[in-house]
Amino acid sequence: MLRTPLLHNECPDFINNVGNATFDMTYVGVGSVLIDPTNLGPRELLAIYNGNNNCIGHGTPGSAEEEMSGYYATTAVATSDEYGKLWPIYKTNYEQYPDETPEAPNAPEGASGADVCLSSLDLTCIPAAYPAGFDFGRYPAVTPSLTVEEAVANYSKHGLAHTIGSQEPSAFIDDVHASLMSRDPDIYLYTVQISGCASIYCPLSTPGTEGTIDVARAKLNGGKRALEFTRWYGPRVSYESYMHGNFGASFRLQTEYPIVNGHWVNTPFNNAGTGYNGGSWVHGGLVSPIFPMDNDLSAASYRTCQAGGTGGDNDQRQSMGAINYVPETHEYLLTFLCGSPWDPSKPKPAVVSPTDKGAAIFYSTLDADLYDLSRQDRWSPPQEITDSWETFIPNRHICSSDHTWCGTGQACAQLTDGHGNPVPNDCIVPSPSDCINSTIQEASQDPEDKADKGCDLDRYRGWYPSFMSTRINPDPTHPINPGYLLVGADGYIFSMEGCLGPTCRQYPREYNSRQFWIDVKPAK
């Protein structure tokens, strides 16, 4: 549907010692495809996707390619035509270069119009020729305050020590309260993502936002121009104040004069979706978490997946969030994945073991009879969905006797004992205890798997959970909502089974599903 200018493991040569700043140069992962109710017709579909630039610090002799491995991540938007058959591809995908060196458009703001082609299986570019006023293209929506241009300009030589930006996005169009009484109803598209930018790169970023989900939004405009996003942002929200309701944050553009390194920064900034830095001005890219972390790691915060922010092994992590609407209860439903050192619904073990790690799906609700999604401070405290917890399982094979790494079905070395007798040495899936066995870790010969030699401890059945109900009937009295973003009292959770790390690419990822039920009880 969407293509990157380059393959995931390719980087273009530097020009004047500076890398290429295309925001989605090496990775595109679509999170949601939605119908824009203000632009019904052949161009009604929008894609919200994750675009990465993995080439900062890579691509030229002398760059520290092995020193740093972080990348720059962006939540982005792509428009379409012919009801989703055609999507924008950079024109450079079709241009031929004599020396066959990898090329990219150097497009930090994406591209539209004459700079993109209509996607097709043809080997020639089909120009995207549209009348004035229609913006067919792809562009960034949510970034950190450090722009991809600045990241490339300042860190091309040594690379990024940490991944920065916004990723794993999903989207929801809030037309629950839309009315035909207005010619121009205020209908917003909301994105949910995880974001992070270490203070060494983004000194104005809110501390403790790593490992949390956040929300941005843009008002739909009939497809006339690129969407303009703002992010949920305000004064730092503590875990304690959140539990009593915090009213300081909003989606409105804000002006403050923060203190950085003990000094006032005498230029304003706002919470626009994307960063823009010019001279001493700092604009946009700042965000507040929806569910802030408790740095004290209290027992109560573990139960709501809000224990974290310390950088330690016992931190929890929120990820892969999504918003839906449940007509039966008149509530918005926010779900996300909670990575945890143990099952959050259980007390802390006497001894915390790496084999206890796993993930569960959490949910929170917001009363749509009282609020719309502009009130991100009104979500209920998150709760674990019953029976969604699973521990991670190993995803590597090792030889049973010499503990070297082996591929599925591959033969291991033939071993003999001191008397010349054969010793069994089969290629097996290790147990979780094998994965943390120091002898196995030292003996395993897998240069790419430095953390858990011989094993991956992140194979899981529930990555990227998506909720869907098959028996939802659209409300015929609703002027806009067709019902495709609604969740009923039962349905299916679709997800990916597999692992996320780069060392498990040779193992299959599987698409699976399981059923869910919502226990709807009358209010007392």
C-alpha positions in Angstrom: 0.0 0.0 0.0 2.8 2.4 1.0 6.4 2.0 0.2 9.6 3.4 1.7 12.1 5.1 -0.6 14.8 2.6 0.5 14.9 -0.9 1.9 15.1 -1.3 5.7 18.8 -2.1 5.7 19.9 0.5 3.1 21.1 4.1 3.7 22.0 6.7 1.1 25.5 8.3 1.0 26.0 11.5 2.9 26.1 14.8 1.1 28.5 17.3 2.6 28.8 15.1 5.6 25.1 15.2 6.3 22.6 12.4 6.0 19.2 12.3 4.4 16.3 13.7 6.4 13.3 11.9 4.8 11.2 11.1 7.8 9.9 7.7 6.6 12.9 6.7 4.5 13.4 3.1 5.7 10.2 1.9 7.4 6.5 2.3 7.0 4.0 0.5 9.2 0.3 1.3 8.9 -1.6 1.5 12.1 -5.1 2.5 11.0 -7.0 3.1 7.8 -10.1 5.3 8.4 -12.9 6.8 6.4 -12.9 10.6 6.6 -16.6 11.5 7.1 -16.0 15.1 5.9 -14.7 13.9 2.6 -16.9 11.0 1.5 -16.1 9.6 -2.0 -13.2 8.1 -3.8 -10.6 10.0 -1.7 -12.2 9.3 1.7 -9.6 6.9 3.1 -6.8 8.1 5.4 -3.9 6.0 6.6 -2.2 6.7 9.9 1.2 5.1 9.9 4.6 4.9 11.6 7.5 6.2 9.5 11.1 5.7 10.5 14.5 7.1 9.5 17.0 4.4 10.6 20.0 6.1 8.8 21.0 8.7 11.2 24.7 7.9 11.8 24.8 5.4 9.0 25.7 5.5 5.3 29.1 7.0 5.0 32.7 5.8 5.7 33.8 6.9 9.1 30.3 7.1 10.6 29.8 5.2 13.9 27.4 2.6 12.5 27.9 0.2 15.3 28.2 2.8 18.0 24.6 4.0 18.1 21.6 2.2 16.9 18.7 4.6 17.7 16.3 5.8 15.0 13.9 8.7 14.4 10.2 7.7 14.5 7.2 9.7 13.3 3.4 9.3 13.3 2.3 10.2 9.8 -0.7 10.6 7.5 -1.2 9.4 3.9 -4.1 10.2 1.7 -5.6 8.0 -1.1 -7.7 7.8 -4.2 -10.1 5.3 -5.9 -11.4 4.1 -2.5 -8.0 3.0 -1.3 -6.6 1.5 -4.4 -4.0 4.3 -4.9 -1.6 5.7 -2.4 1.2 8.2 -2.7 4.8 6.9 -3.3 7.8 9.2 -3.5 8.8 10.0 -7.1 12.4 8.9 -6.3 11.1 5.3 -6.0 10.9 5.3 -9.8 14.0 7.3 -10.8 16.9 5.4 -12.1 20.5 6.1 -11.1 23.4 4.9 -13.2 25.6 3.8 -10.3 22.6 2.1 -8.5 23.4 3.8 -5.3 20.4 4.0 -2.9 18.6 7.4 -3.2 15.9 9.1 -1.2 14.0 12.3 -1.7 15.4 14.2 1.4 11.8 15.0 2.4 11.5 15.9 6.1 8.0 17.2 5.6 6.9 14.4 3.3 5.7 15.1 -0.3 2.6 15.7 -2.3 1.6 16.8 -5.8 4.3 16.5 -8.4 6.7 15.0 -5.9 4.6 11.8 -5.5 3.3 9.1 -7.8 0.1 7.0 -7.7 1.0 3.6 -6.3 0.7 0.8 -8.7 2.5 -2.3 -9.9 3.7 -0.4 -13.0 7.4 0.3 -13.3 6.8 3.9 -14.4 5.6 6.8 -12.3 1.9 7.8 -12.7 1.9 11.5 -11.8 -0.5 12.5 -9.0 -2.2 15.3 -10.9 -5.0 16.8 -8.9 -6.8 20.1 -8.9 -5.7 22.9 -6.6 -6.9 22.5 -3.1 -6.5 18.7 -2.8 -3.4 17.6 -1.0 -2.6 14.0 -2.2 0.5 12.9 -0.4 2.1 11.8 2.8 3.4 13.9 5.7 4.4 13.9 9.4 1.7 14.4 12.0 3.4 13.8 15.4 7.1 14.3 16.1 9.3 15.3 19.0 10.5 18.9 19.5 13.8 17.8 17.9 13.0 17.7 14.2 14.3 15.0 11.9 16.3 17.7 10.0 18.0 18.7 13.2 18.7 15.1 14.2 20.3 14.4 10.8 22.3 17.7 10.9 23.6 17.2 14.4 24.0 13.5 14.8 24.9 12.1 11.4 28.4 11.4 12.5 27.8 9.5 15.7 24.2 8.5 15.4 21.4 8.5 18.1 22.1 6.9 21.4 18.3 6.3 21.8 15.4 5.9 19.6 13.3 9.1 19.6 9.9 10.1 18.3 6.4 8.6 18.1 5.5 5.1 17.0 3.0 2.3 17.1 0.1 4.6 16.2 -3.6 3.9 15.9 -6.4 6.3 15.1 -10.1 7.0 15.9 -12.4 9.5 14.4 -14.6 11.0 17.1 -17.9 11.7 15.4 -20.0 10.4 18.3 -21.4 13.8 19.0 -21.5 15.0 15.4 -24.7 16.7 14.2 -26.2 17.6 10.8 -27.3 20.8 12.4 -23.9 22.2 11.7 -22.6 22.7 8.1 -19.1 22.4 9.4 -19.2 19.9 12.4 -16.2 19.8 14.6 -15.0 16.2 13.9 -11.5 15.3 15.1 -9.2 12.5 14.3 -7.3 11.3 17.3 -4.1 9.3 17.3 -2.7 7.2 20.1 1.0 6.4 20.1 4.0 6.0 22.4 6.5 8.8 22.3 9.9 9.5 23.8 12.8 11.9 23.4 15.6 11.9 25.9 16.5 15.2 27.5 19.9 15.2 25.7 18.0 15.6 22.5 14.8 17.4 23.7 15.6 19.4 26.8 12.0 20.8 27.1 10.3 17.4 27.0 8.3 16.3 30.0 10.4 13.9 32.2 9.0 10.4 32.8 7.1 10.1 29.5 9.1 7.2 28.3 7.0 4.0 28.3 3.7 5.8 28.3 0.9 6.3 25.7 -0.1 9.8 24.6 -2.8 11.3 22.3 -2.8 13.9 19.6 -5.7 15.2 17.4 -6.5 17.1 14.2 -9.8 18.6 13.0 -10.9 17.1 9.7 -11.3 19.6 6.9 -13.0 17.8 4.0 -9.7 16.7 2.4 -8.8 20.3 1.4 -5.4 20.5 3.0 -3.0 18.6 5.3 -4.3 18.0 8.8 -2.9 20.1 11.6 -2.3 18.2 14.8 -2.0 19.3 18.4 -0.9 17.2 21.3 -2.3 16.7 24.8 0.1 18.7 26.8 0.2 20.7 30.0 2.1 21.1 33.3 3.7 17.9 34.5 1.1 15.5 35.8 2.2 13.3 38.8 0.7 9.9 39.4 -0.9 11.2 42.6 -2.6 14.2 41.0 -3.8 12.0 38.1 -5.6 9.8 40.6 -7.6 12.8 41.8 -8.1 14.2 38.3 -5.8 16.6 36.5 -7.2 19.6 34.7 -4.0 21.4 33.6 -3.5 19.7 30.2 -5.4 20.3 27.0 -5.1 20.2 23.2 -5.1 24.0 23.0 -1.9 25.7 21.8 -0.2 27.0 24.9 2.6 29.5 25.7 4.9 29.0 28.7 8.4 30.1 29.7 10.1 27.0 31.0 13.3 26.6 33.0 16.0 24.6 31.3 19.3 23.9 33.2 18.3 26.5 35.8 17.6 29.3 33.3 14.4 30.7 31.9 14.0 30.1 28.2 12.6 33.4 27.1 10.9 32.2 23.9 7.5 30.6 23.9 6.6 27.1 22.7 3.4 25.3 22.0 2.1 21.8 21.7 1.7 21.6 18.0 1.9 18.1 16.8 5.3 18.4 15.0 8.4 20.2 16.1 9.9 23.2 14.4 13.1 24.8 15.6 14.4 27.9 14.1 17.1 29.9 15.9 16.0 30.4 19.5 12.4 29.5 18.8 11.1 26.2 20.0 7.7 25.1 18.8 5.7 22.0 19.1 6.4 18.3 19.7 5.8 18.4 23.4 3.4 16.0 25.1 2.0 14.8 28.4 1.2 11.2 29.1 -2.5 10.1 29.5 -1.5 7.8 32.4 1.6 9.1 34.1 4.1 6.8 35.7 4.7 6.4 39.4 8.5 6.6 40.0 8.0 5.2 43.5 6.7 1.9 42.1 3.8 1.6 44.6 1.7 -1.6 44.7 -1.3 0.5 43.5 0.5 1.8 40.5 1.4 -1.7 39.3 -2.3 -2.6 39.3 -3.0 0.2 36.8 0.2 -0.2 34.7 1.6 3.1 36.0 4.7 1.8 37.8 7.8 3.0 35.9 9.9 5.8 34.7 13.0 4.7 36.7 14.8 2.9 33.9 15.0 -0.2 36.1 14.2 -3.8 35.5 10.9 -3.6 37.4 9.4 -0.8 35.3 6.2 -1.4 33.5 5.6 -0.1 29.9 2.5 1.0 28.1 2.3 0.5 24.4 0.1 -0.2 21.3 -2.9 1.8 22.5 -6.2 2.2 20.6 -9.6 4.0 21.1 -13.0 2.6 20.2 -16.6 3.5 21.1 -19.1 1.1 22.8 -22.7 2.2 22.0 -24.2 -0.2 24.5 -22.6 1.7 27.4 -22.2 5.1 25.8 -18.5 5.0 26.6 -15.2 5.5 24.8 -12.9 2.5 25.3 -9.2 2.9 25.4 -7.1 -0.3 25.4 -3.3 -0.7 25.5 -0.7 -3.4 26.1 1.1 -3.4 29.5 4.5 -4.9 29.6 5.2 -5.9 33.2 7.9 -7.7 35.2 5.1 -9.9 36.6 1.3 -10.2 36.3 0.0 -6.8 37.5 -3.1 -8.4 39.0 -0.9 -10.4 41.4 1.2 -9.3 44.3 4.9 -8.7 43.7 6.8 -12.1 43.8 9.2 -12.6 46.7 12.0 -13.0 44.1 11.5 -11.3 40.7 12.7 -13.5 37.9 13.2 -12.5 34.2 11.0 -15.5 33.4 8.1 -13.8 35.1 8.0 -11.0 32.4 5.0 -10.8 30.2 2.2 -8.6 29.0 -1.5 -8.0 29.5 -4.2 -5.9 27.8 -5.5 -3.0 29.9 -8.6 -0.9 29.4 -10.0 2.4 30.5 -13.4 4.1 29.8 -14.6 7.7 29.3 -18.3 8.6 29.7 -19.5 9.9 26.3 -22.7 11.2 27.8 -20.6 13.7 29.8 -17.5 14.3 27.7 -15.9 13.9 24.3 -12.3 13.0 23.6 -11.1 16.5 24.2 -11.2 15.6 27.9 -8.3 13.2 28.2 -8.2 13.9 31.9 -11.4 11.9 32.4 -10.4 8.4 31.6 -11.1 5.9 34.4 -8.0 4.3 36.1 -6.7 1.5 33.8 -7.6 -2.1 34.7 -6.3 -5.4 33.4 -8.6 -7.4 31.1 -9.3 -10.7 32.8 -7.3 -13.6 31.4 -5.2 -11.4 29.0 -1.9 -11.9 30.9 0.7 -14.2 29.3 4.4 -14.6 30.1 6.9 -14.2 27.3 8.2 -17.5 25.9 11.6 -18.2 24.3 11.8 -18.0 20.6 15.2 -19.3 19.9 16.6 -22.8 19.4 19.7 -24.1 21.0 21.6 -27.3 20.8 20.8 -29.4 23.8 24.4 -30.2 24.9 26.8 -27.6 23.6 24.2 -24.8 23.9 25.2 -23.2 20.6 22.5 -21.4 18.6 20.8 -23.4 15.8 18.0 -22.8 13.3 14.8 -24.7 13.3 15.4 -28.3 12.1 19.1 -27.7 11.6 21.6 -30.3 12.7 23.8 -29.7 15.7 27.4 -30.7 16.0 28.1 -34.4 16.6 29.6 -34.7 20.1 31.2 -37.6 21.9 32.1 -38.2 25.5 35.6 -39.1 26.8 35.1 -42.7 25.7 34.1 -41.8 22.1 30.5 -42.5 22.6 28.0 -40.2 20.9 26.3 -37.5 23.1 22.8 -36.4 22.2 22.9 -32.8 20.9 19.5 -31.9 19.4 18.2 -28.6 18.2 15.5 -27.8 20.8 13.4 -24.9 22.1 14.9 -24.0 25.4 12.8 -23.5 28.6 12.6 -20.0 30.1 15.1 -21.1 32.8 17.5 -22.1 30.1 17.3 -18.5 28.7 18.8 -17.0 31.8 21.2 -19.8 32.6 24.6 -18.1 32.7 26.4 -21.2 31.2 24.1 -21.3 28.2 24.4 -17.5 27.7 28.2 -17.8 27.6 28.3 -20.9 25.4 25.6 -19.8 22.9 27.2 -18.5 19.7 24.7 -15.9 18.4 26.4 -12.6 17.6 23.2 -10.8 16.9 21.5 -11.7 20.2 23.6 -10.0 22.8 20.9 -9.7 25.5 19.6 -13.2 25.9 22.1 -15.4 24.1 20.3 -18.4 22.8 16.8 -17.1 23.5 14.4 -14.3 22.9 12.2 -13.6 25.8 9.5 -11.6 24.0 7.6 -14.1 22.0 4.0 -13.3 22.8 0.5 -13.9 21.3 -1.0 -10.4 21.8 1.1 -7.8 20.1 -0.8 -5.0 18.4 -4.3 -6.0 19.8 -7.3 -4.7 17.8 -10.9 -5.1 19.0 -13.7 -5.8 16.5 -17.3 -6.8 16.8 -19.1 -8.5 14.0 -22.7 -7.9 15.0 -22.7 -4.1 15.5 -25.5 -2.4 13.6 -24.8 1.3 12.7 -27.2 3.8 14.3 -29.5 4.8 11.4 -30.2 8.1 13.2 -26.6 9.0 13.3 -25.8 11.4 10.5 -22.2 10.4 9.9 -20.8 7.4 11.9 -21.1 4.3 9.7 -20.4 2.0 12.7 -17.0 0.6 11.7 -15.2 1.9 14.7 -17.8 0.6 17.2 -17.3 -2.2 19.6 -20.1 -4.3 21.0 -20.4 -6.4 24.2 -18.6 -9.2 22.5 -16.3 -9.8 19.6 -12.7 -10.6 18.7 -9.2 -9.4 19.6 -6.9 -9.7 16.6 -3.2 -9.6 17.3 0.2 -10.8 16.2 2.0 -13.8 17.6 5.8 -13.6 17.5 8.6 -11.5 18.8 9.6 -7.9 18.0 13.4 -7.9 18.1 15.6 -7.9 15.0 17.1 -11.3 16.0 13.9 -13.3 15.4 13.2 -12.3 11.8 13.8 -15.9 10.6 10.9 -17.1 12.7 7.4 -16.7 11.5 4.9 -14.1 12.8 1.3 -15.3 13.0 -2.0 -13.5 12.8 -4.4 -14.8 15.4 -7.6 -14.0 17.3 -9.4 -14.7 20.5 -12.8 -13.8 21.8 -13.7 -11.1 24.3 -16.9 -10.3 26.3 -17.8 -7.1 28.1 -19.8 -7.6 31.2 -22.4 -4.8 31.1 -24.0 -4.2 34.4 -26.7 -1.6 35.1 -25.6 1.5 37.1 -26.5 1.4 40.7 
